[in-house]
């Protein structure tokens, strides 16, 4: 009888986890999907990566009981993306890194075209970064996280987070200058 009681407690616990996961899924699906894309997952693979991330999160939710679920989920999706990349054994593909660039309150075809060009440029630039630099850059510049938070989310120390962000910014600035020079030659 004691074993049956333990089994019922185990089942109730898993049902609570699944209910909690379902709630997190409804609240954070779009965020996790965008995070996967920002980390370089192709649109074709994003749904699979997101599903795997939520399955991993389900297994960790009870053990971790995170205070900041979004940060916790970013850490999970980051690790799932890294495993996904290892499985593919390929470099990051061109992706739509920013599906929600802030609207500059300008309307019309010109604003829409400029927004698409900015997203394409950001995609090109982010594709130049390795996984670690890209994750830190996305968290710092798109998610507006502090370095201490980034370290906690990714499981790295503060100095490592700062170094990766510095290297990412330097690489992107250099690449942006190269792209600007190349496009400047075309317009002359």
N, C-alpha and C positions, 0 to 999 in steps of 0.2 A: 504494500500500500504506500509506503514511503517513496518508492520509485515512481509510482503513478502521480503522486503529489508533485514530485520534482519535475516530471514531464509536463504536467499542467502549468506549473510556474514557467517552465521553459517556453511552452507554446504561447502563454499569455505575454511573456516578454518579447517573443518574436513578433507577435501581432502588434504590440505597442510600437516596436521598432518599425514595422512595415507601415503602420498608420502615420507615424512621425515622418518616415521617409516620404510617404505619399504627400504629406503636407509640404515638406521641403521641396519635393519635386514640383508641385504646383507653383510654389512661390519662387523658385530659383531656376527653373528649367532654362528660361531665356538667358539668364546670366551665365549659367554653366555652358550653354551652347555658344554664346558669344565669346566666352573665355577660351573655349577650345579652338575656335576660329582664330582668335587673336594670337594664340600660341602656335598657329601654323597648320592646323588640321584642315584638310580640304573639305569643301562643303559635302562631298559625297561620303566622307568618313565621319563627319561630325556627329550624326545621330548615333552611330555605333559607339563612338568614344564617350558621348554623354551618357548613354545607357550604362556602359561599363563603369563610368565614374559614379553614378548613383548606386550601382550595385556594391562598389567598394565602399562608398559612404555608408550604406546600410550596415555593413559589417563593422564599421568603425564608430558609428554614432553613439552607441551605448557606452563603449569603452572611453571615448573622448569627451562626450557631452560638451561640445564647443559652445562658447559664449557668443562668438561671431560666426554664424553659420556660413555666410558668404565667403569669408576668408578661409574657413575650413574647406568648403567646397572647391575654392580655387586651388588650394594645396592638393586636394584629391585629383582634380582634373589635370593639374600640372604633372603629377606622377603618372597618371593614365596616359597622357599624351606622350611622355617620354617612353613608356613601354610600347605604345603604339608605333612610335618612330623606329624603335629598335626592331620591332616585328617587320616593318616595311623595309628597313635597311635603306632608307632613302633620305635625301635632304628635304628640308621644308619645301612644300609646294606653294605656288602663288595662291594666296587666299584672300578673302575679303576680311581683312583684319578689323575694320571698323564698320560695323553695320549701323551704328548709331552716332555718327559724327554730330556734334551740336549744330542745330539749325541756326544759322546766322541771321534769322528772321527775314532773309531775302527770299523772294519767291520767283518763280518763273524758270524758263529753260536754262538761262545763263547760270543761275545759282545752283541748279541741279547738276549741270555739267561740271561746274567748279568743284562741287562736293564730290562727284564721282572721280574727278582727276586727283583730288586730294587723297581720297581713299586708295586709289591705285598707287600713288606715290608712297603712301605709308606702307602699303603691302610690299612694294619693292624694297623699301628700306628695312622693314622688319624681317624680311626673308634673308637679309645679310647677317643677322645675329644668330649665334648658337642658342640652343634651348635655354640655357641658364641665363644668359644676358637678356634674351627676349622676355622671359618670365619676369625678371626684375624690372625691366623697362615698362612692360605692360602694367604691372602693379603700381609702379611709381608715377608714370606719366598718364595712364588712362584711368586707372582705378584710384589714383591720388592717395596711395598708402605711404605712410612714413617708413623709413628704412628699418626701424625696429620691428614694425608689423610685417614687413616683407621678409625679414629674417625668420620670424616666427612661422609665417605661412609656409615658407619653403624649407624650413629646417636648416637654415644656415646662420652663421654668426653675422653680427652687424658689419664688421669690416669686409667680409666676403660680399655681402649685399651691396655695400658702398662701392667696392671695387668693380663688381659686375655692372652696376649702373653707370659708373664713370666710363668704363670701357665701351658700353653700349652707346652712351651719348656721344663719345668721341668718334666711334665708328660711323654712327648715323650722321653726324655733322660733316664728316669727311665725305661720305657718300652723297649727301645732299649737295655739297659744293661741286662734286664731280657731275652730278646729274644736271645741276643748274648751268655749269659750264658747257656741257654737251647740248643742252637745249638752247643755250645762248648762241651757239654756233649755227644751229638750224634756223634761227630767226633772222640772221644777218644776211 
